[in-house]
Amino acid sequence: MEPIIAVIVLVAIIVFILASCVKVVPQAQAFVIERLGGYQGTWSVGVHLKLPFLDSIAKRVILKEQVVDFAPQPVITKDNVTMRIDTVVFYQITDPKLFAYGVENPIMAIENLTATTLRNIIGDLELDETLTSRETINTKMRASLDVATDPWGIKVNRVELKNIIPPAAIQDAMEKQMKAERERREAILIAEGEKKSTVLVAEGKKESAILEAEAEKEAAILRAEAKKEAMIREAEGQAEAILKVQQANAEGIRYLNEAAPNSRVIQLKSLEAFAKAADGKATKIIIPSEIQGMAGMVKALTEVGAKDM
């Protein structure tokens, strides 16, 4: 019985050893393999076999892009203003062997390198330039860190200044400056609004005066046209009346000519004409002798008629 148990234990140990020699490397990872303490190779994604008791996994490396947020670092600007700046670094491991053997603590090395690089860059800038040149600072830091970390198998893809914290006195001064600037812009906007309002009011008055003048002009033209039309109609009426009178006179003369009046009738008409003339303002009227005789005859006839009555 004991030999059987020993065989079973031996087989289990062999199976365990063989199973431990089979390794699967996941996606986006790499294993650094050492044989008897020396670098043997780098395993990529897939199934791999290692020699028992000789090969060992020295380091498991993540190949995905990683991000590390460093605590705020005190820096001094060119104009001697002390501020605190925290940074965020995006990096990726490109060579697992260099990453495993290049530096003892890569993350700490990157943090210290970031702090010193940041101090060097900020030391050449003044406060206002530091606050307005984030993109320039990010570009310079990424270039410097990428060159420095290349021997460690690390590629720095991006560096961002997460926050810039100036001293409290500087913050108060900046807030006051911003407040004054906002008040200045507000005053400018109010003045421009009042100016535009004044211009619009003046233009409105001008337009109203122009419209009133045009309306008055139109009214004057209409009145003149109406007066002209009335005068034309009055003249036409007078001309028509004169024409009617002349036509009536002509018609009367025509009737007289058709009636063939004798000399007595003609003298009577002449007398009537002088009688109408006497109704005017003339103070002296000369009557021909023929009409005077006719007048005497008319008077005699009138008296005879009166006696018969």
Salt bridges, closest charged atoms under 4 A:
ASP55 OD1 - ARG35 NE 2.52
ASP69 OD2 - LYS162 NZ 2.80
ASP146 OD2 - ARG142 NH1 3.83
ASP146 OD2 - LYS155 NZ 3.72
GLU160 OE2 - ARG158 NE 2.72
GLU181 OE2 - ARG184 NH2 2.52
GLU181 OE2 - ARG185 NE 3.22
GLU216 OE2 - ARG223 NH2 3.43
GLU229 OE2 - ARG233 NE 3.24
GLU251 OE2 - ARG254 NH2 1.95
GLU258 OE2 - ARG254 NH1 2.70
GLU272 OE1 - LYS269 NZ 3.83
